[in-house]
């Protein structure tokens, strides 16, 4: 198995374990979801600004 495949498998397993942990700890899960929503809104605003700037030029 090459290094890329091994890295993908290890990374996938770590992600699954992390999601499993978040599902057990409701307080942390709620906090992460709140931060995730805020980050998504900020990313959307940045993308809108970029598109507006591209259309103006």
N, C-alpha and C positions, 0 to 999 in steps of 0.2 A: 504494500500500500504506500502510495507516495505521500509527501508531507501535506499537500493541499487537502487530500481526502481525509487524512487523519485530523487535520485542523478543523475541517467542516464537521466531522463527527463529534469531536470534543466540544466544539462551540455549540452545536445543536443540543448536546446533552446538558451543557451548562445552562443554556437558555431554558430548557424544559425544567430543570431543577429550580431555577430562579422563579419561573412562573408558578410552579407548585408551591414554593415558599410563600409567595405573595398571596396565593389563594387561601392559605391557611391563616395568615396574619391579616385580619380584616382592617385593622387600623392603618397598617403600612400600605395595604392595597388601596384604601381610599385616598391616602396622601399621595401616592404615586399617580393615581388616576387624575386627581385635581391638578397636579403639576403637569401631567401629560396634556391635559386639555388646554392649560395656559400656554404651553409651548406650541401646540398646534395652532392656536389663534395667532400667536406672534409670528410663526412661520408663514401663515396665510397672509398676514399684513405685509411682511417683507416681500413675498412673491407679488402681491398686488402693486406695491411700490415699484418693484423692478419692471413689471409689465408696463405700468404707466410711464416710467422713464424711457423705456424702449419705444413706446408709441409716440412720445413727444418729439423724439429726435428723428 
